[in-house]
Amino acid sequence: MEITISPFQPIVIPEAFAMSPFEDPDICRAVLDSLSVGVYLVDPERRIIFWNAGAERISGYLRHEVVGRCCRDEILVHSNEQGRV
């Protein structure tokens, strides 16, 4: 599982950890949605499978506009910690 916390680079969570606290997708969704930071999840093909309210606020894109689309569709412009693209 890969989690990106805007504006930093993706954080890869080991499968063993990802399965234990996040076995219930509804609990996982509720926890991630409650965060004030932008969080999105992608599948192995880099399709966006989750987009929280923080990501909506930061990016201006609503959840239904991005879920199912690929990161390479230029939805996001990734930057490093210094704000450089």
Summary of the structure (lengths in Angstrom):
residues: 85
radius of gyration: 12.6
end to end distance: 23.7
largest distance: 36.4
contacts: 194
relative contact order: 0.18
helix: 34%
strand: 19%
